[in-house]
């Protein structure tokens, strides 16, 4: 089946990409949504490199009215790319997935597309799966209500996710940040990447978000330079 993958460049969408490829599907495009400028949660320069090293085109849609604009983007992809399904990295049944799945299921049904959420199970188990298959995410955006600055830029690996689990349990947040409160990640290495991504120059910036019942104080990497480099052979 020809599918498009909802793409943020983070750990779960990268895991979903790898899963649907393993299942035999053809990923014809990555679809990213830009909700705000600057978009602090994920780096578009990094996403462009991910697209290049995967050999999968990246399509970016500017979002002002969530449902209408996303539906329009999917309609265009069906017409121009021939997609038969849409894939998201949300972890089924967890946090934001409950909202996102209702959006996508409705749109997929309207457009005659299959809707796929291949990530499922306990969120910590999914996080272990992420690092277990060889994905290398780094935390590019953290909420300082819960995280110290030392977490910014830290790689998620078998050792660090244990520290992350302890912190998440202490603070009462989701270890994979499926509740949208804790952090965001960007993947710099993956089994299907032909090259590795190296983050060069970046500025550390802050942004506050608040609504009626919550506030978030984000510390993020404003990435100025990044590049593709040959993969290093294991020692």
C-alpha positions as CSV (number, residue, x, y, z in Angstrom):
1,X,0.0,0.0,0.0
2,X,1.2,3.5,-0.8
3,X,1.2,5.6,2.4
4,X,2.1,9.0,3.7
5,X,3.7,9.3,7.2
6,X,2.8,12.2,9.5
7,X,6.3,13.5,10.2
8,X,7.7,15.6,13.0
9,X,11.2,14.1,12.8
10,X,10.8,12.7,16.3
11,X,11.1,9.3,17.8
12,X,7.6,7.9,17.4
13,X,7.0,8.9,13.8
14,X,10.5,7.4,12.9
15,X,9.5,4.2,14.6
16,X,6.2,4.1,12.7
17,X,8.1,4.7,9.4
18,X,10.3,1.7,10.1
19,X,7.4,-0.5,11.1
20,X,5.3,0.1,8.0
21,X,8.3,-0.4,5.7
22,X,8.9,-3.7,7.5
23,X,5.2,-4.6,7.0
24,X,5.8,-4.1,3.2
25,X,4.1,-0.8,2.6
26,X,5.6,1.9,0.4
27,X,6.1,5.3,2.0
28,X,5.7,7.8,-0.8
29,X,6.0,11.0,1.3
30,X,6.4,12.5,4.7
31,X,3.8,15.1,5.8
32,X,4.7,17.8,8.3
33,X,2.5,20.4,9.8
34,X,3.7,23.9,10.7
35,X,1.3,25.3,13.4
36,X,3.4,28.3,14.4
37,X,6.5,30.3,13.5
38,X,9.0,29.8,14.8
39,X,8.1,26.1,15.2
40,X,10.0,25.3,18.4
41,X,9.1,21.7,18.9
42,X,10.9,20.2,15.9
43,X,13.5,21.4,13.4
44,X,12.5,21.8,9.8
45,X,16.2,21.9,8.7
46,X,16.7,18.5,10.4
47,X,13.5,17.1,8.8
48,X,14.7,18.1,5.4
49,X,17.9,16.1,6.0
50,X,15.9,13.2,7.3
51,X,13.8,13.3,4.1
52,X,17.0,13.4,2.0
53,X,18.7,10.5,3.7
54,X,15.6,8.4,3.7
55,X,14.9,9.2,0.0
56,X,11.3,10.1,0.8
57,X,9.9,13.6,-0.2
58,X,8.9,15.9,2.6
59,X,5.7,17.9,2.2
60,X,5.0,20.8,4.6
61,X,1.5,22.2,5.2
62,X,0.9,25.5,7.0
63,X,-1.9,25.0,9.5
64,X,-4.2,27.7,10.6
65,X,-7.5,25.8,10.9
66,X,-6.5,22.4,12.1
67,X,-9.2,20.1,10.7
68,X,-9.8,22.0,7.4
69,X,-6.1,22.5,6.6
70,X,-5.1,18.9,7.5
71,X,-7.9,17.5,5.4
72,X,-6.8,19.7,2.5
73,X,-3.3,18.5,2.8
74,X,-4.4,14.8,2.8
75,X,-6.7,15.5,-0.2
76,X,-3.8,16.9,-2.1
77,X,-1.5,14.0,-1.3
78,X,-4.1,11.5,-2.4
79,X,-4.5,13.3,-5.7
80,X,-0.8,14.1,-6.4
81,X,1.0,11.2,-4.7
82,X,-1.6,8.5,-4.9
83,X,-1.5,7.7,-1.2
84,X,-3.9,4.9,-0.1
85,X,-3.3,5.3,3.7
86,X,-2.0,7.7,6.3
87,X,0.3,6.7,9.1
88,X,0.9,8.5,12.4
89,X,3.4,7.8,15.2
90,X,1.0,8.4,18.0
91,X,1.0,5.6,20.5
92,X,-2.5,4.0,20.3
93,X,-4.6,4.8,23.3
94,X,-2.1,7.2,25.0
95,X,-2.3,10.9,25.6
96,X,-2.5,13.0,22.4
97,X,-3.3,9.9,20.3
98,X,-6.8,10.0,21.7
99,X,-7.3,13.4,20.0
100,X,-5.3,12.9,16.9
101,X,-6.8,9.5,16.1
102,X,-10.3,11.0,16.1
103,X,-9.2,13.6,13.6
104,X,-7.4,11.2,11.3
105,X,-10.1,8.5,11.4
106,X,-12.7,10.9,10.4
107,X,-10.6,12.3,7.5
108,X,-9.4,8.9,6.4
109,X,-13.0,7.7,6.2
110,X,-14.0,10.8,4.3
111,X,-11.2,10.4,1.7
112,X,-11.3,6.6,1.5
113,X,-7.9,6.1,3.0
114,X,-6.6,3.5,5.4
115,X,-5.6,4.9,8.8
116,X,-2.6,3.3,10.6
117,X,-1.2,3.7,14.1
118,X,1.5,1.0,14.3
119,X,2.9,2.1,17.7
120,X,1.0,0.6,20.5
121,X,1.4,-0.6,24.1
122,X,2.8,0.8,27.3
123,X,4.6,4.1,26.4
124,X,7.8,3.0,28.2
125,X,7.9,-0.2,26.2
126,X,7.5,1.8,23.0
127,X,10.4,4.0,24.2
128,X,12.5,0.9,24.8
129,X,11.5,-0.3,21.3
130,X,12.7,3.1,19.8
131,X,16.2,2.7,21.1
132,X,16.2,-1.0,20.7
133,X,15.9,-0.9,16.9
134,X,18.7,1.6,16.6
135,X,17.0,5.0,16.5
136,X,19.0,7.8,18.1
137,X,16.7,10.6,19.2
138,X,18.0,13.7,21.0
139,X,15.9,16.0,23.2
140,X,15.7,19.2,21.2
141,X,12.9,20.8,23.3
142,X,12.2,20.4,27.0
143,X,9.7,21.8,29.5
144,X,11.8,23.4,32.3
145,X,8.8,22.9,34.7
146,X,10.0,19.2,34.8
147,X,13.4,19.0,33.2
148,X,16.8,20.6,34.0
149,X,18.7,22.3,31.3
150,X,21.2,19.4,31.2
151,X,18.5,17.3,29.4
152,X,18.5,19.6,26.3
153,X,20.5,17.8,23.6
154,X,20.7,14.6,25.5
155,X,20.5,11.4,23.5
156,X,17.9,8.8,24.3
157,X,19.7,5.4,24.7
158,X,19.2,2.3,26.9
159,X,20.9,4.1,29.8
160,X,19.3,7.6,29.6
161,X,15.8,6.3,29.2
162,X,16.1,4.7,32.7
163,X,16.9,8.2,34.1
164,X,14.0,9.5,32.0
165,X,11.6,6.9,33.5
166,X,12.6,7.8,37.0
167,X,12.1,11.5,36.4
168,X,8.8,11.0,34.7
169,X,7.5,8.9,37.6
170,X,8.7,11.5,40.0
171,X,7.1,14.4,38.1
172,X,3.9,12.6,37.1
173,X,4.4,13.0,33.4
174,X,4.4,10.5,30.5
175,X,7.9,9.0,29.9
176,X,7.4,9.2,26.1
177,X,5.8,12.7,26.4
178,X,2.6,11.4,24.8
179,X,0.8,13.9,27.0
180,X,2.6,16.8,25.3
181,X,3.9,18.2,28.5
182,X,7.5,17.1,28.8
183,X,9.7,17.2,25.8
184,X,10.1,16.8,22.0
185,X,12.8,14.8,20.2
186,X,14.6,14.7,16.8
187,X,16.2,11.6,15.4
188,X,19.7,11.9,14.1
189,X,20.4,8.2,13.3
190,X,18.2,5.3,12.2
191,X,18.7,2.0,10.5
192,X,17.0,3.3,7.3
193,X,19.1,6.5,7.2
194,X,21.7,6.3,4.5
195,X,23.8,8.9,6.4
196,X,23.9,10.2,9.9
197,X,22.7,13.7,10.8
198,X,25.1,15.9,12.7
199,X,23.7,19.0,14.5
200,X,26.2,21.8,14.3
201,X,25.5,25.4,15.4
202,X,22.3,26.1,17.4
203,X,21.1,28.8,19.8
204,X,19.3,27.9,23.0
205,X,16.1,29.8,23.3
206,X,13.0,30.0,25.5
207,X,9.3,30.2,24.9
208,X,6.4,30.3,27.2
209,X,3.0,28.8,26.4
210,X,0.0,29.1,28.6
211,X,-3.7,28.3,28.5
212,X,-6.5,28.5,31.1
213,X,-5.4,25.4,33.1
214,X,-1.7,25.0,32.3
215,X,1.6,26.7,31.4
216,X,4.7,25.4,29.8
217,X,8.2,26.9,29.8
218,X,10.0,25.5,26.8
219,X,13.8,25.5,26.3
220,X,14.7,24.6,22.8
221,X,17.4,24.2,20.3
222,X,17.1,26.7,17.4
223,X,19.3,24.8,15.0
224,X,21.2,27.0,12.6
225,X,23.5,24.4,11.0
226,X,23.1,20.6,10.4
227,X,24.5,18.3,7.9
228,X,24.6,14.7,6.6
229,X,27.8,12.7,7.3
230,X,28.8,9.2,6.3
231,X,27.8,6.6,8.9
232,X,30.5,5.3,11.1
233,X,31.2,1.6,11.0
234,X,30.7,-0.1,14.4
235,X,34.0,-0.6,16.3
